[in-house]
């Protein structure tokens, strides 16, 4: 049977629709969410989140299977301990007793003992921070370059090239001053063995023919 032009177009419509669906990009999971830093504490049978420089408190709801409730319980030594949390989520207005609402957590970047993370004046300018031990090392990267700190040595400022890797990883590399430095980070839960702090990135530093392991997190200048 021969299809007339109108019928032929009608027959192709489902195919066009299917192609359009395949071409559409997946929705950004960060839409409608905000990155927030603050203090975690226990109260009224809940885990409460108090944003930095605020008096309001929100009940934590783990909406993204981040395991933040269990992670906090493991890191706190007792029920009176306070923790610092760097997370992404949505503030909801539904109030519960003893709180100003609820925060639906979709991603956990950092969790560490104490609440001094709120005092970091350089967080918003940071692209990435990575650190490790044995020997101790630390890298802070921003739009101005990166600075490598190592025990017993002067801070080493370096320009760098950034490359995104498959699977959500990132590579920072530099060949300045006759020295090649490579930092690789990948999305993976990482625990600092010295403090128990939790980071959302696993880090690997390659320098002087050595490979050093550590943990990392994205700073405020990289909104992921």
PyMOL commands that set and color helices and strands:
alter all, ss='L'
color gray80, all
select helices_A, chain A and resi 5-23+68-75+116-119+123-125+176-178
alter helices_A, ss='H'
color red, helices_A
select strands_A, chain A and resi 34-43+46-51+58-62+83-92+102-113+126-132+137-142+145-150+156-158+161-165+169-174+181-191+198-207+210-218
alter strands_A, ss='S'
color yellow, strands_A
deselect
rebuild
show_as cartoon
